Amino acid sequence: GFKSMGINASQSSISTALEYDDDVEQALATLSIKIKESTAMMSGQNFGNAFYALHAMDSDSPAVKLVLASLAHKLVTSQKPFSGLDIGMSLYGLRNMQHSTAEVRVILGALVYKIRHTSDPTMEIKLKELSMGIVGVLKASPWIRDEFLEVLSSKVSGLTY
């Protein structure tokens, strides 16, 4: 956010942005509680949209970590299938996250598991969805990146890794 950029809060045009930054942090913290307390089962599309909404954020923020932890718990316990688009949007949304963060590792592990063990043997990832997924794991550790490239390529017709 703006705080980490060393911007002087006394500048009038910036002070509104700093307040907005705090508002976003508070909204994310509240959202994490709502996600955690909800008994609703999230769909693949819900996860794709949720992770995609975080694409401009990073996991250095305590509030983002809270949202990631809440989503990770929901993801691990979800039995709902994912489409190629859901996977692509999820990975793209995680692209700015620190892949060494525990919450992100749990999410990435759960996504790999969901792709490998999909209940839909005909699940196919289109090239656009694959591109989103690749962008999402480009900055990841080689073992994470390679694991995703292998599992994603297995779902693209005519592509091997």
N, CA and C of each residue as an Amber inpcrd file, in Angstrom:
protein
   483
   0.8180000  -1.1830000   0.0000000   0.0000000   0.0000000   0.0000000
   0.8570000   1.2400000   0.0000000   0.2300000   2.3740000   0.2490000
   0.9140000   3.6590000   0.2420000   1.8790000   3.7950000   1.4090000
   1.5640000   3.1730000   2.5300000   2.4270000   3.2990000   3.7030000
   3.8160000   2.7620000   3.4190000   3.9080000   1.6730000   2.7210000
   5.2030000   1.0590000   2.4480000   6.0050000   1.8210000   1.4010000
   5.3890000   2.7860000   0.7500000   6.0820000   3.5490000  -0.2840000
   6.7730000   4.7780000   0.3030000   6.6040000   5.0330000   1.6080000
   7.2620000   6.1540000   2.2490000   6.6750000   7.4960000   1.8630000
   5.4130000   7.5520000   1.5550000   4.7730000   8.8040000   1.1730000
   4.4470000   9.6010000   2.4290000   4.7300000  10.8850000   2.3970000
   4.4880000  11.7650000   3.5210000   2.9940000  11.9990000   3.6880000
   2.4400000  11.6110000   4.8260000   1.0030000  11.7290000   5.0770000
   0.5570000  13.1730000   5.2170000   1.5020000  14.1100000   5.3800000
   1.1010000  15.5040000   5.5260000   0.7070000  16.1270000   4.1910000
   1.0180000  15.4790000   3.1000000   0.6170000  15.9870000   1.7920000
  -0.8840000  15.7730000   1.6400000  -1.6270000  16.8510000   1.4220000
  -3.0870000  16.7730000   1.4400000  -3.6490000  15.8140000   0.4000000
  -3.0670000  15.7560000  -0.7860000  -3.6080000  14.8660000  -1.8080000
  -3.3510000  13.4010000  -1.4880000  -2.3380000  13.1290000  -0.7000000
  -1.9800000  11.7590000  -0.3480000  -2.7360000  11.2980000   0.8990000
  -3.0890000  12.2020000   1.7950000  -3.7180000  11.7900000   3.0460000
  -5.0280000  11.0540000   2.8110000  -5.7810000  11.4370000   1.8050000
  -7.0160000  10.7310000   1.4820000  -6.7070000   9.3080000   1.0410000
  -5.6460000   9.1460000   0.2600000  -5.2600000   7.8130000  -0.1860000
  -4.8390000   6.9490000   0.9990000  -4.1320000   7.5380000   1.9830000
  -3.7230000   6.7800000   3.1550000  -4.9340000   6.3300000   3.9640000
  -5.9270000   7.2090000   4.0930000  -7.1460000   6.8340000   4.8000000
  -7.8490000   5.7100000   4.0490000  -7.8720000   5.7810000   2.7450000
  -8.4800000   4.7210000   1.9410000  -7.7520000   3.4170000   2.1650000
  -6.4190000   3.4680000   2.2670000  -5.6240000   2.2750000   2.5230000
  -6.0640000   1.6200000   3.8360000  -6.2550000   2.4280000   4.8830000
  -6.7330000   1.9020000   6.1610000  -8.1410000   1.3390000   6.0310000
  -8.9710000   2.0070000   5.2380000 -10.3370000   1.5250000   5.0110000
 -10.3240000   0.1750000   4.3050000  -9.4340000   0.0120000   3.3440000
  -9.3230000  -1.2570000   2.6300000  -8.8680000  -2.3480000   3.5960000
  -7.8810000  -2.0440000   4.4250000  -7.4000000  -3.0150000   5.4120000
  -8.5460000  -3.4390000   6.3440000  -9.3260000  -2.4760000   6.7990000
 -10.4410000  -2.7880000   7.6990000 -11.5080000  -3.6060000   6.9730000
 -11.7960000  -3.2550000   5.7320000 -12.7970000  -4.0040000   4.9560000
 -12.3320000  -5.4510000   4.7430000 -11.0580000  -5.6410000   4.4540000
 -10.5250000  -6.9930000   4.2670000 -10.5780000  -7.7990000   5.5630000
 -10.2480000  -7.1550000   6.6820000 -10.3010000  -7.8410000   7.9710000
 -11.7300000  -8.2740000   8.2880000 -12.6960000  -7.3970000   8.0140000
 -14.1030000  -7.7230000   8.2290000 -14.5410000  -8.8330000   7.2960000
 -14.1170000  -8.7580000   6.0400000 -14.4570000  -9.7850000   5.0600000
 -13.9060000 -11.1500000   5.4790000 -12.7070000 -11.1650000   6.0120000
 -12.1220000 -12.4430000   6.4300000 -12.9610000 -13.0910000   7.5250000
 -13.4920000 -12.2980000   8.4240000 -14.3560000 -12.8210000   9.4920000
 -15.6370000 -13.3840000   8.8960000 -16.2300000 -12.6520000   7.9630000
 -17.4720000 -13.1060000   7.3130000 -17.2580000 -14.4180000   6.5650000
 -16.1420000 -14.5300000   5.8550000 -15.8380000 -15.7660000   5.1220000
 -15.6820000 -16.9220000   6.1110000 -14.9350000 -16.6700000   7.1720000
 -14.6650000 -17.7100000   8.1650000 -15.9450000 -18.1730000   8.8550000
 -16.8420000 -17.2490000   9.1680000 -18.0740000 -17.5790000   9.8840000
 -19.1490000 -18.1940000   8.9950000 -19.0470000 -17.9840000   7.7060000
 -20.0610000 -18.4770000   6.7800000 -20.0570000 -20.0030000   6.7000000
 -21.2470000 -20.5670000   6.6610000 -21.3650000 -22.0150000   6.5060000
 -21.6150000 -22.3950000   5.0450000 -21.6940000 -21.4010000   4.1890000
 -21.9430000 -21.6530000   2.7650000 -20.7440000 -22.3400000   2.1210000
 -21.0260000 -23.2740000   1.2160000 -19.9680000 -23.9510000   0.4580000
 -19.6790000 -23.0930000  -0.7710000 -18.4330000 -22.6940000  -0.9450000
 -18.0750000 -21.8540000  -2.0900000 -17.8560000 -22.7200000  -3.3270000
 -18.2540000 -22.1990000  -4.4720000 -18.0560000 -22.8920000  -5.7480000
 -16.6950000 -22.5310000  -6.3170000 -16.2760000 -23.2540000  -7.3500000
 -15.0360000 -22.9200000  -8.0470000 -15.0630000 -21.4930000  -8.5670000
 -16.2150000 -21.0880000  -9.0720000 -16.3530000 -19.7170000  -9.5770000
 -16.1990000 -18.7080000  -8.4410000 -16.7690000 -19.0060000  -7.2650000
 -16.6140000 -18.1160000  -6.1120000 -15.1370000 -17.9450000  -5.7550000
 -14.3970000 -19.0640000  -5.7370000 -12.9710000 -18.9830000  -5.4200000
 -12.2160000 -18.2090000  -6.4970000 -12.5020000 -18.5010000  -7.7520000
 -11.8400000 -17.7820000  -8.8400000 -12.0460000 -16.2870000  -8.7260000
 -13.2800000 -15.8810000  -8.4690000 -13.5850000 -14.4550000  -8.3150000
 -12.9060000 -13.8610000  -7.0870000 -12.9170000 -14.6050000  -5.9760000
 -12.3100000 -14.1070000  -4.7350000 -10.8050000 -13.9030000  -4.8950000
 -10.1190000 -14.8910000  -5.4470000  -8.6670000 -14.7530000  -5.6250000
  -8.3370000 -13.6930000  -6.6690000  -9.1250000 -13.6480000  -7.7450000
  -8.8950000 -12.6360000  -8.7800000  -9.0360000 -11.2270000  -8.1940000
  -9.9680000 -11.0560000  -7.2680000 -10.1790000  -9.7380000  -6.6450000
  -8.9580000  -9.2860000  -5.8480000  -8.1040000 -10.2220000  -5.4740000
  -6.9000000  -9.8940000  -4.7070000  -5.6820000  -9.6540000  -5.5930000
  -5.8530000  -9.6610000  -6.9160000  -4.7000000  -9.6490000  -7.8220000
  -3.7990000  -8.4240000  -7.7110000  -4.2850000  -7.3130000  -7.2090000
  -3.4490000  -6.1200000  -7.0810000  -2.8710000  -5.9800000  -5.6750000
  -3.1390000  -6.9550000  -4.8240000  -2.6790000  -6.8940000  -3.4360000
  -1.5400000  -7.8800000  -3.2320000  -0.8840000  -7.7600000  -2.0690000
   0.1680000  -8.7250000  -1.7620000  -0.0190000  -9.2510000  -0.3490000
   0.6180000 -10.3630000  -0.0820000   0.4270000 -11.0490000   1.1860000
   1.2440000 -10.4540000   2.3300000   1.8820000  -9.3190000   2.1130000
   2.5700000  -8.6340000   3.2090000   1.5680000  -7.9560000   4.1410000
   0.3860000  -7.6900000   3.6490000  -0.6520000  -7.0440000   4.4340000
  -1.2750000  -8.0470000   5.4070000  -1.3500000  -7.7030000   6.6880000
  -1.9880000  -8.6000000   7.6550000  -3.4480000  -8.9080000   7.2960000
  -4.1660000  -7.9330000   6.7670000  -5.5690000  -8.1510000   6.4070000
  -5.6930000  -9.0870000   5.2110000  -4.7860000  -8.9720000   4.2560000
  -4.7920000  -9.8830000   3.1030000  -4.4920000 -11.3000000   3.5860000
  -3.5500000 -11.4300000   4.5280000  -3.2500000 -12.7560000   5.0900000
  -4.4770000 -13.3600000   5.7610000  -5.2630000 -12.5240000   6.4520000
  -6.4800000 -13.0240000   7.0940000  -7.4780000 -13.5320000   6.0610000
  -7.6340000 -12.7860000   4.9710000  -8.5490000 -13.2160000   3.9000000
  -8.0350000 -14.5060000   3.2730000  -6.7380000 -14.5730000   3.0030000
  -6.1490000 -15.7860000   2.4280000  -6.3520000 -16.9910000   3.3400000
  -6.1650000 -16.7960000   4.6450000  -6.3550000 -17.9010000   5.5960000
  -7.7990000 -18.3820000   5.5940000  -8.7390000 -17.4480000   5.5580000
 -10.1590000 -17.8140000   5.5280000 -10.5030000 -18.5440000   4.2390000
  -9.9960000 -18.0420000   3.1230000 -10.2480000 -18.6900000   1.8300000
  -9.5570000 -20.0540000   1.7580000  -8.3640000 -20.1560000   2.3380000
  -7.6460000 -21.4370000   2.3310000  -8.4560000 -22.5000000   3.0570000
  -9.0140000 -22.1440000   4.1960000  -9.8330000 -23.1030000   4.9500000
 -11.0450000 -23.5410000   4.1280000 -11.7130000 -22.5870000   3.5050000
 -12.8830000 -22.9060000   2.6710000 -12.4790000 -23.7880000   1.4930000
 -11.3340000 -23.4770000   0.8840000 -10.8750000 -24.2180000  -0.2890000
 -10.5440000 -25.6650000   0.0550000  -9.8570000 -25.8610000   1.1620000
  -9.4690000 -27.2080000   1.5650000 -10.7010000 -28.0600000   1.8840000
 -11.7260000 -27.4470000   2.4130000 -12.9270000 -28.1970000   2.7930000
 -13.9800000 -28.2590000   1.6870000 -13.7600000 -27.5560000   0.5880000
 -14.7440000 -27.5230000  -0.5010000 -14.6960000 -28.7910000  -1.3460000
 -15.8620000 -29.2880000  -1.6940000 -15.9840000 -30.4490000  -2.5770000
 -16.4540000 -30.0260000  -3.9700000 -16.6110000 -28.7330000  -4.1890000
 -17.1220000 -28.2310000  -5.4600000 -16.0540000 -28.3120000  -6.5440000
 -16.4620000 -28.6450000  -7.7630000 -15.4960000 -28.7260000  -8.8660000
 -15.0450000 -27.3440000  -9.3440000 -13.8910000 -27.3320000  -9.9870000
 -13.3350000 -26.1130000 -10.5800000 -13.3110000 -26.2870000 -12.0890000
 -13.6140000 -25.2180000 -12.8000000 -13.4510000 -25.2190000 -14.2550000
 -12.0570000 -24.6830000 -14.5680000 -11.6620000 -24.7620000 -15.8260000
 -10.3880000 -24.1870000 -16.2390000 -10.3260000 -22.7010000 -15.9470000
 -11.4360000 -22.0010000 -16.1760000 -11.4830000 -20.5640000 -15.9050000
 -11.3130000 -20.2860000 -14.4140000 -11.9350000 -21.0940000 -13.5620000
 -11.8010000 -20.9190000 -12.1170000 -10.3430000 -21.0550000 -11.6860000
  -9.6570000 -22.0500000 -12.2440000  -8.2390000 -22.2740000 -11.9330000
  -7.4030000 -21.0950000 -12.4260000  -7.6090000 -20.6840000 -13.6770000
  -6.8470000 -19.5700000 -14.2480000  -7.0280000 -18.2890000 -13.4570000
  -8.2770000 -17.9780000 -13.0980000  -8.5420000 -16.7530000 -12.3300000
  -7.9370000 -16.8370000 -10.9300000  -8.0180000 -18.0160000 -10.3240000
  -7.4500000 -18.1810000  -8.9790000  -5.9470000 -17.9430000  -8.9960000
  -5.2540000 -18.5830000  -9.9170000  -3.7970000 -18.4400000  -9.9790000
  -3.3850000 -17.0270000 -10.3650000  -4.1090000 -16.4200000 -11.3030000
  -3.8000000 -15.0480000 -11.6970000  -3.9600000 -14.1130000 -10.4960000
  -4.9880000 -14.3420000  -9.7100000  -5.2250000 -13.5020000  -8.5400000
  -4.1490000 -13.6220000  -7.4800000  -3.4520000 -14.7430000  -7.4560000
  -2.3990000 -14.9720000  -6.4660000  -1.0260000 -14.5220000  -6.9450000
  -0.9460000 -13.9210000  -8.1140000   0.3560000 -13.6530000  -8.7360000
   1.2480000 -12.7040000  -7.9460000   0.6940000 -11.8040000  -7.1580000
   1.5160000 -10.8710000  -6.3810000   1.7510000 -11.3330000  -4.9520000
   1.2780000 -12.5020000  -4.6270000   1.4260000 -13.0120000  -3.2690000
   2.8080000 -13.6340000  -3.0820000   3.2960000 -13.5830000  -1.8500000
   4.5550000 -14.2370000  -1.5090000   4.2760000 -15.7310000  -1.4150000
   4.8490000 -16.5060000  -2.3050000   4.5640000 -17.9350000  -2.3430000
   5.1890000 -18.6950000  -1.1770000   5.9990000 -18.0200000  -0.3820000
   6.5630000 -18.6460000   0.8130000   5.6370000 -18.4880000   2.0160000
   4.5900000 -17.6830000   1.8820000   3.6270000 -17.4740000   2.9540000
   2.7920000 -18.7430000   3.1480000   2.5980000 -19.1360000   4.3920000
   1.8810000 -20.3780000   4.7020000   0.4940000 -20.4060000   4.0630000
  -0.2330000 -19.3170000   4.1300000  -1.5860000 -19.2690000   3.5810000
  -1.5770000 -19.5100000   2.0710000  -0.6190000 -18.9110000   1.3980000
  -0.5200000 -19.0620000  -0.0590000  -0.1130000 -20.4890000  -0.4110000
   0.7910000 -21.0620000   0.3520000   1.2100000 -22.4520000   0.0880000
   0.0480000 -23.4260000   0.2420000  -0.7690000 -23.2170000   1.2630000
  -1.9400000 -24.0870000   1.4520000  -2.8800000 -23.9560000   0.2560000
  -3.1120000 -22.7370000  -0.1820000  -4.0070000 -22.4990000  -1.3230000
  -3.4440000 -23.1480000  -2.5850000  -2.1620000 -22.9390000  -2.8490000
  -1.5560000 -23.5250000  -4.0490000  -1.5970000 -25.0540000  -3.9990000
  -1.3210000 -25.6150000  -2.8380000  -1.3920000 -27.0680000  -2.6940000
  -2.7960000 -27.5930000  -2.9280000  -3.7900000 -26.8880000  -2.3960000
  -5.1790000 -27.3050000  -2.5880000  -5.5910000 -27.1790000  -4.0540000
  -5.1050000 -26.1520000  -4.7360000  -5.4390000 -25.9870000  -6.1570000
  -4.8080000 -27.1000000  -6.9990000  -3.5610000 -27.4350000  -6.7200000
  -2.9240000 -28.5420000  -7.4430000  -3.7260000 -29.8210000  -7.2110000
  -4.0930000 -30.0660000  -5.9780000  -4.8650000 -31.2640000  -5.6550000
  -6.1930000 -31.2800000  -6.4230000  -6.8730000 -30.1440000  -6.4460000
  -8.1710000 -30.0680000  -7.1380000  -8.0150000 -30.3240000  -8.6400000
  -6.9460000 -29.8240000  -9.2260000  -6.7300000 -30.0530000 -10.6570000
  -6.4300000 -31.5350000 -10.9090000  -5.5340000 -32.0910000 -10.1170000
  -5.1500000 -33.4990000 -10.2910000  -6.3080000 -34.4630000 -10.0460000
  -7.1290000 -34.1550000  -9.0600000  -8.1640000 -35.0850000  -8.6310000
  -9.5680000 -34.5850000  -8.9560000  -9.6990000 -33.8860000 -10.0500000
 -11.0070000 -33.3870000 -10.4390000 -11.9610000 -34.5520000 -10.6820000
 -13.2000000 -34.3380000 -10.3040000 -14.2140000 -35.3780000 -10.5300000
 -14.6770000 -35.3880000 -11.9830000 -14.2300000 -34.3920000 -12.7480000
 -14.5960000 -34.2960000 -14.1600000 -13.3860000 -34.6730000 -15.0220000
 -13.3250000 -35.9200000 -15.4790000 -12.1580000 -36.3560000 -16.2600000
 -12.0450000 -35.6420000 -17.6060000 -13.0980000 -34.9690000 -18.0270000
 -13.0580000 -34.2510000 -19.2990000 -12.6730000 -32.7810000 -19.1170000
 -12.3650000 -32.3830000 -17.8690000 -11.9960000 -30.9860000 -17.6280000
 -10.8390000 -30.6110000 -18.5480000 -11.0280000 -29.5250000 -19.2630000
  -9.9910000 -29.0630000 -20.1740000  -9.7670000 -27.5810000 -19.9330000
  -8.5170000 -27.1990000 -19.8980000  -8.1600000 -25.8000000 -19.7070000
  -7.8340000 -25.2050000 -21.0660000  -8.5080000 -24.1110000 -21.3950000
  -8.2630000 -23.4290000 -22.6660000  -6.9690000 -22.6110000 -22.5470000
  -6.4060000 -22.2530000 -23.6870000  -5.1230000 -21.5390000 -23.6910000
  -5.1840000 -20.2190000 -22.9290000  -6.2820000 -19.4790000 -23.0270000
  -6.4070000 -18.2180000 -22.2910000  -6.3640000 -18.4770000 -20.7880000
  -7.0490000 -19.5140000 -20.3480000  -7.0610000 -19.8710000 -18.9250000
  -5.6810000 -20.3510000 -18.4820000  -5.0210000 -21.1120000 -19.3560000
  -3.6650000 -21.5770000 -19.0750000  -2.7280000 -20.3840000 -18.9370000
  -2.8790000 -19.4010000 -19.8070000  -2.0460000 -18.1900000 -19.7530000
  -2.2190000 -17.4690000 -18.4280000  -3.4640000 -17.3380000 -17.9750000
  -3.7230000 -16.6940000 -16.6790000  -3.0360000 -17.4710000 -15.5640000
  -3.1380000 -18.7910000 -15.6230000  -2.5190000 -19.6330000 -14.6120000
  -1.0090000 -19.5140000 -14.5990000  -0.4110000 -19.4760000 -15.7790000
   1.0490000 -19.3570000 -15.8760000   1.5130000 -18.0180000 -15.3190000
   0.8170000 -16.9350000 -15.6510000   1.1650000 -15.6210000 -15.1000000
   1.1020000 -15.6710000 -13.5770000   0.1290000 -16.4150000 -13.0490000
  -0.0330000 -16.5210000 -11.6080000   1.0970000 -17.2160000 -10.8910000
   1.8050000 -18.1030000 -11.5710000   2.8790000 -18.8580000 -10.8990000
   4.2790000 -18.5120000 -11.3990000   4.4070000 -17.5130000 -12.2530000
   5.7280000 -17.1500000 -12.7880000   6.7380000 -16.7990000 -11.7000000
   6.3000000 -16.0900000 -10.6660000   7.2150000 -15.6570000  -9.6040000
   7.3860000 -16.7000000  -8.5070000   6.6960000 -17.8120000  -8.6350000
   6.7410000 -18.8450000  -7.5930000   8.0770000 -19.5660000  -7.5990000
   8.3450000 -20.2660000  -6.5080000   9.5250000 -21.1140000  -6.4310000
   9.4800000 -22.1190000  -7.5690000  10.6490000 -22.5460000  -8.0580000
  10.6580000 -23.4880000  -9.1910000   9.8190000 -24.7420000  -8.9600000
   9.8300000 -25.2950000  -7.7530000   9.0570000 -26.5150000  -7.5300000
   7.5610000 -26.2590000  -7.6070000   7.1080000 -25.0840000  -7.1470000
   5.6800000 -24.7420000  -7.2550000   5.3330000 -24.5100000  -8.7160000
   6.1490000 -23.6980000  -9.3830000   5.9090000 -23.3820000 -10.7970000
   5.8820000 -24.6530000 -11.6400000   6.8720000 -25.5170000 -11.4670000
   6.9480000 -26.7410000 -12.2640000   5.7710000 -27.6700000 -11.9940000
   5.3660000 -27.7610000 -10.7440000   4.2160000 -28.6020000 -10.3930000
   2.9580000 -28.1100000 -11.1120000   2.7460000 -26.7950000 -11.0890000
   1.5710000 -26.2460000 -11.7630000   1.6590000 -26.4000000 -13.2700000
   2.8180000 -26.1570000 -13.8390000   2.9540000 -26.3060000 -15.2870000
   2.6610000 -27.7370000 -15.7140000   3.1370000 -28.6910000 -14.9350000
   2.8760000 -30.0980000 -15.2550000   1.3880000 -30.4160000 -15.1610000
   0.7660000 -30.0230000 -14.0530000  -0.6360000 -30.3810000 -13.8500000
  -1.5560000 -29.5890000 -14.7850000  -1.2270000 -28.3400000 -15.0350000
  -2.0480000 -27.5540000 -15.9660000  -1.9260000 -28.0850000 -17.3890000
  -0.7000000 -28.4100000 -17.8020000  -0.5160000 -28.9020000 -19.1710000
  -1.2370000 -30.2300000 -19.4000000  -1.4170000 -30.9920000 -18.3280000
  -2.1270000 -32.2720000 -18.4850000  -3.6050000 -32.0690000 -18.7920000
  -4.0930000 -30.8620000 -18.5850000  -5.5070000 -30.5660000 -18.8140000
  -5.7280000 -29.7630000 -20.1050000  -4.6480000 -29.5080000 -20.8540000
  -4.7500000 -28.7820000 -22.1220000  -4.5710000 -29.7930000 -23.2310000
  -5.5460000 -29.8740000 -24.0890000  -5.5150000 -30.8340000 -25.1790000
  -4.3010000 -30.6010000 -26.0830000  -3.5080000 -31.6680000 -26.2730000
  -2.3770000 -31.6200000 -27.2040000  -1.1320000 -30.9450000 -26.6680000
  -1.0780000 -30.6410000 -25.3590000   0.0790000 -29.9700000 -24.7880000
   0.7100000 -30.8650000 -23.7410000   2.0270000 -30.9960000 -23.7770000
   2.7330000 -31.7570000 -22.7500000   3.8400000 -30.8790000 -22.1930000
   4.2310000 -31.1700000 -20.9590000   5.2960000 -30.4300000 -20.2980000
   6.3370000 -31.3780000 -19.8030000
